[in-house]
């Protein structure tokens, strides 16, 4: 039976987009990583912390996002 739990909303900020890129770099999705974290936090049998991407993946995703946002706003990218 598919998961029928209704979606929940939380406020995270721009890190949400970096988190998406990081999860995808490991071949997974944010929701899967969150479920794994919750299972670990609740000390479910067999649960372990999910793998984390290299920091460079996160920094590259953040830079790409910031450059895209700056381009949309008509401002020069950060660092220029």
N, C-alpha and C positions, 0 to 999 in steps of 0.2 A: 504494500500500500504506500502511495507517495506521501511525503511529508505534508500534513495539513495544518501545521502550526501557522497562524496568521503572522504576516511580517510585522516586525517591530521597528520603530524609528528611534535613532539616537543621533546626537550631533557630534561630529568628529572634527570637521574642518578639512583643510586642503590635504592633510595626510591621507585622507580616504583615497584620493587619486594615486598617490605614491604607493599606497598599500595594494591597490589593484595591479599596478605594474609589477610590483614585487611578487605578488602571488602568481601572476601569469608567467613570470620569468621561471618559476618553479613548476609550471604546468598544472596549476591548480587555480581555485577561485577564492575570493575573499570569504565567502560564506563557509567554505570548507575549512579554511584556516581558523575562522572564529569558532566554529563548532569544535574543532580539535582543541583550541585553547580552553573553551568552556569545559569540555570533558576532562582535560588535565586539571583545571582549577578545582573541579568537583571531586577530584581523585577517583574517577571512574576506573574500574579494573582495566589494565592494559593501556590506558591513555598515556600519551607522552606529548611533550611539546612538539609542535610542528617545526619542520626545517625552516631556516631563515635564509634569505638571499644574501649575497655579498653586498656590502654597504655601497659599492660602486653602482649597483643596479638601482638602488633607491636614489642616490644622488643624481644619476643620469635621468631618471624618470622625473624627478623634481625640477631639474634644469629645463627639460623639454616642456614640461607643463608651464613653468614660469615664462619661458620664451613665447609659448603660444598665447598665453594670457596677455603678455606685453604687446604682442603683435596685434591682437584684437583691440587693445586699448589705444593703439597708435603710439605707444611709448617704446623707446629703445630697450632691448633686452637688458637684464641685469648684468652688471659688470662692464657695460660699454660707456 
